[in-house]
């Protein structure tokens, strides 16, 4: 370790000793618990990157800050004092999970500061702020039919074969039962949403929240979030564009991904918590990371316990299910199928996969500001990102007609009513498409009772 970091560590150590003495001299049950917690010795910490590894987008974590979990009995004043003693100028607490973003002092690195912070007895753990990414395989700009909602074997691209009739989510019949309730709010936690898109402008509940730029305008500066929002709940039967799965349900845009489609775990965590606290009934996460993080899991548990259905993409690496989709007990993990009810090799797999939905060559909304002259603001896109909002829209429709239903029961309805379209090869629930490709008709339309 460099000499200056040894000095930082020494100063922080002295500060901690004096602070510890001051705290343990106080009376009361809270102070006694602090004393006992430090007597157990140094706790285990989350693993940190290898020494010498540079932070940033290529390494998979933030370069200018780390995440620190302090003993929850510390006051804000104590935390601020400790942060200043380490030479950090900035700190910000994430509610619910009690996690702090702590800035890296000038001239220091993430690896060095993780080592320094891990010596403090008031710190439960310190870790990098890992990067999550949108789950997408983009395609060209087209204006074609939505086979996912009603597959007649139509041809999407001239010269290509059509799909298999009825390899869809049976939306048309289900819409006779419900088109959704405008009181049901779908949070799209992504790159933001084009708030002025003609197929979305009347479906936006508010301008949302932007955790990337720190303001209340979640305008999409990428395109991914706009595409996701259109599939879930684009305005329908309006004579233009596309039909969303949940016609009447509203969209709450939450921006946690930047213009490149990358975002930090901390922003995703805050976005989930903010969406729940602002009334979201269903949360769409067409994003994912490779790192299992207890605070990310705590955020989806918070959503689950507060009555919000969390739907997440499994990922497009052809490997294990990404996070947060892999938090099986609290999230519906969605794989992808194509117009022939086949799973593409890129769709991630594992025991966490719950269901699949059409995700290949899906026609959806595209930002108007980035649409070339002479084109409509719609795109054909592929990936589990675009399978996921079909399930999100389905959850919103079920909640619209059965608002009393517990989240766990609603998740079961989505799983158990799916069509086992790969039963010839993998009968029953499997690692590839879970219980099967979703079926809105089966889930929403009552079965007539014979006399």
N, C-alpha and C positions, 0 to 999 in steps of 0.2 A: 504494500500500500504506500502511496506517496506520503511524504512528510506532512504536507498540509492536511491530508485526511486523517493522519494519526493525531494531529493537533485537534481537528474537529471532533474526533472520537473522544479524546481526552477531556476536552471542554464539556462535551455533552455528557460524558460519564460523571464528571464532577457535579454538573447541574442536576443530573438524575439522582445522585446520592443525596444532595441537599434537599431536593424536592421530596424524595422518599422519606427522609427524616421528618420533614415538615408535615407531610401527610400522615405518617404513622403516629405522630404525636397528637393528632386530632382525635376526638372522641366520637363515638357513634358507630352503629353497625356497618355502615358503608365503608368507613375508614378501616375497620377491622378486617373486612373482606379483602380490601386492597393489600393489607399486610400479609394475610394468609396466601393470597395469590402469588405474591413475590417470593414467599418462602419455598415454593415448590421448585424453584430453580428456573433456568431458562427454558421456555417452551419450544416446541418444534415449529419451524417456519416453513412457509410454502417454498418450494425449490426456486432458485433464481437462476438467471442465464449464466452460462459459462464465462469465466473471467476473460475479459478482452473482447467480448462480443459487443459490437456496436448496436445501439438501439435505433429504432426507426422502422419504416414500413417493411423493409426487407427482412429484418430480424423478427418482426412480429410483435413489437411492443413499443410503447411511447418513449421518446428520447428526453422529454423535458419534465417528466413527473413520474412518481411512483404512487402506489396505493398502500396506505398504512392503516392497520386496525389497532386502535389503542384500547387499553382496558376501559370498559364501558363506564366505570365509576369515576373516571377522570372528568373534571369540569372542562368547559370550553377554554377557560382561561389557562388551565394547566396545559392543555394541548397546544394552545398558541405559544406559550412560553417554551415548551419543548421544541416546537418547530423552529422558532427563532434561534434557539441555542444550537441547532444543527446548521444554521446558515441558510435555511430555506425561507424564501420571501413570501411564498404563497401556500395556502392550504384551503381546502374546501371540503365540507362534509357532505356525503351522500346520505340522505335520510333512509330510515328503515333498517338498512344494513350497517349503519354506523361506520362507514368507510371514509377515509380522508384521502383526497388527492393532495400530495405534497410535492411542491416544486423542487427541481434539482438545482442546487447552487451553481453559479457560473464556474466553469472549469472542472466540474465534477461529472461523473458518469452514473448511469443507472446502477451498474454492477457495484461501483464503489459505495454508493449511498445505501444500497440494500444491505451491504455488509455492515456499514456503520449503524443503520437503524436496527438491525437484528440484535445488536448488543444491548438495547434498552429494555429494562425490565417492565416498563409501562407499555411496551408494544407487544401485542399478541402475535402479529405477523406483518411482514412487509413483502410486497410482491410487485412485479411489473404490471403495467396496465396493458394487457394483451389486445391485439387487434382482431376484430371480427370483420368479415367481408360478406358482401351480397352473394347470394347463391344463384348464379346466372350463366347461361350460355347464349349470348345475343345472336340474333339473326337479322335479316334484311327487312327494310321497310316495305310492307304490303298492306293491302286492304282486302281481306278475305273473310270467309265464313267461319263461325265459331263452332267447330265440330265438337268441342268439349261439352257444350250445352245440348246439342242435338246433332248426332252424327248420322248422316244419310249416305255416307260413302263419298261425300263431296271431295273435289280436287282443290287443294289449297294453292298449289303452285302449278301453272301450266306445264304439261309434259310429265308431271309426277303422278303416281298412282293415287287413287282415292283411298279413303279409310274404310274401316269395317263398320257397316251400319249398326247403330245402337252401342257402339263403343264410346259411351258418353256418360254423363252423370244424371241423365233423365230429368233435366231441369224443367222442361215444358209442362209435364204433368204436375210436378211439385208446385209450380207457380199457381196452379188452380187452387191449391190449398192455402198458400200465403206467398206474398211478394215481399214480405218483411214489414217491420214496424219502424217508423221514423224515430222512435224513442230508443231503439237499439243502436248503440254506438260502437263502431269498429275502429280500433286504433291501428293505423298502419305505421309501424316503427321501422323506419327505412331511411332513404335518402331525401325524404320529403315528398310533397305532392304538388303538381302544377295546379295552383289554386284557381287558375283562370281557364282551365281546359273546358271546352263546351260540354263534355260528357261528365264533368265532375264539379263544375262551379256551383251547381245547386245541391250538391251532396256533401259539401264541406261544412262540418259543424262549427269550426272556428279555424283561425289561421294556425292553430296548434302551437307547438313548442320546438325550437331549434336548439339542441344541446351542443351542436358543433360550433355555432357562431354566437351562442349565448343570447338569443333574442326570442321573440314571440311570433316569428314569421317562418313557418316550416316549408318554405317554397323549395321545390326540387331543383337542384342545380346539376343533377346527374341525368336520370330518366327512370331508374329502376323502381323507385317508390310510386311514381305515377302509373307505371305499368301494372304494379301489384294492386293499387287502389282501384283501377278500372275493372279488373277481373272480379274483385270482391263486390263492388257496389256502384258501378257506373250507372248514370241515369238511364232508365230503360223506357221503351215505348215512346220515345221523344222524336222519332223520325230521323235521327242521326247516329252515326257511330256504332257502338256495341251495346249489348245488354250485360249488366252486372248480375252476378248470382243473386245478391240480396238487393232487389230493385229499390226498396224504400228505406233501407237502413242508412245511417249517416256515417261519415268518415271523419276521424280525428287524426290529422297528420302529425307525426312525431319524427323529427329529423335527428338521427344519431349517426348517419353515414355522410362522408364528405363527397365532394364532386368527383372523386375517383372511385367511390363505392367502398371505401374503407372507413372503419370507425373503431373507437376504443371500447373495451368492455365497460368501463365506468360510465360512458354515455349511454350504452345499451341498458345498463342497470338503472340509471336515473330515468331513462325514457319509459321503461316498464312501470316503475313506481309512479311516475307522473301520470301516465295514462290511466292507471287504476284509480289514483286519487282524483282524477278529472272525469270519472264516470264511464270509462270504457267497459263494455260488456264482453267484447271479443278482441283479442290482441293478435295481430299478424306479424310474425317475425320471419321474413324471407331472407334471413341473414344467418351467419354462423361462424364459429371459430373452432379451432382444434383443441383448445385448452379447457379442461374441466376446472371450473372456478366456483368455490362455495358461495361467493357473494352473488354471482349470476344465478345460481340455483336458488338462493334466498329470495331474489327478486321475483322469479316465476312462482315460487311457493307463496309469496305475498299476493300475487295476482290470483292464484288458485284459491287461496283462503278467503279472498275478498270477492269471490263470485265471478271472476273473469276467466273465460276460456282462452287458453294460450295455444296458438297453432304455429308451428315452426317447420321450416324446410329441412330435410335431412342432409342436403348438400349434393354437390355434383362432382365429387372426386372419384367415384366408383370405389369408395372405401368405407370406413366406419362412419356412423351417424355423427354429425357435428353438434356442437352445443349452441343454443340451449335445447335443441330438439331431443338430445339424448337423455334429458331429465324425464325419464319415462313416466313417473307417477303423476306429473303435473302438467305435461305438455303433450299435445298431439303431434307426433312426428310424421311428416308427409313425404312420401316418395313420388316419383313421376311415372306416368304412362303416356303412350302415344295414341295416335288415331286408330290403332289396331289393338288396343288394350295390352300392348307389350311394354315392359319396363326397359328403358334405355340403359346401356351399360354404365353410363355416367352417374346414374341415380344411386346415392349412397344407401348402404344396407346394414342391417344388424337387428338384434332382437328388440331394439327400441322403436322400430318403424311400426306405426299404428295402422295407417291406411295409405292409399295412393290416390292420385287424381291426375287428370290430363295436364301435362306440363310441356309438351313438345309442340312447337309451331302454334302457339296460342296468340290469337289476335287480341290486342289490348291497346289501351291509351298510351300516348307518347307526348312529351312536353311540346306545347305549341311553339315555344321560343326556339326550339332546336329542330323544328320540322322544315325540311327544304321547301322552297317554293314549288308549287305544283303538286305537292303531296298532301294527303290527309294526315292529321296528327294521330296516327295509329301505327302499330308495329306488330310483326310476328316475332315472338320471343320464345325461347326454350330454356328449361331448367326446372328444378324443384321449387325455385322461387315463384314460379307461375302456376305450379300445381297447388301450392299452399293456399293462396287466396280463394280457390274453389272450396276448400274445406272451411276456411274462415267464413265465407258467405253462407255455407251450409249451416254452420253453428249459429250464425246470426238469424237465419230463418227459423231454426228450431226454437231458439230463445224468444223469437217474436210471438210464437203461438203457445209456448210453454215457459213463460218467464219465471215460474216458480221452480223449475227443474234445477236440481243441484248440478254443479259442474261435473262431478264424477259420473253422474247418470247421463248427462248430455254427451260426454265423451264416449260412454258405452254405446249409446244410440248410434253415433257416427261409426264406431268400429263394427258393431254387430249387424248393421244393415248394409255393409259393403258387399259388393259382388266379388266372389273369389275367382277372378278371371284367369288365374294361373293354376287352377286346381288340378289340371291334367299333370302338371309337373310337380307342384308343391301344394297338395291339398291341405286346407286349413290355414291358420295363421302361419306366416313364414317371415323370414328376415328381409325379403325383397319388396313386397308390397303390403306387409302386415296382414290385416283381415281382408284386404282387397281394395278394388277401386270403388270410391264412394258412389252411393245411389240416393239421390234426393227423393225420388219417387217412393222408394221403400221406407225411407226415414220419416217422411212427412205426410204421406197420403194414408188415411185410415183404411184398414182391410175390412171389406164388407163382411158382416156376420150372416151366415146362412140361417134361414128360418128352419 
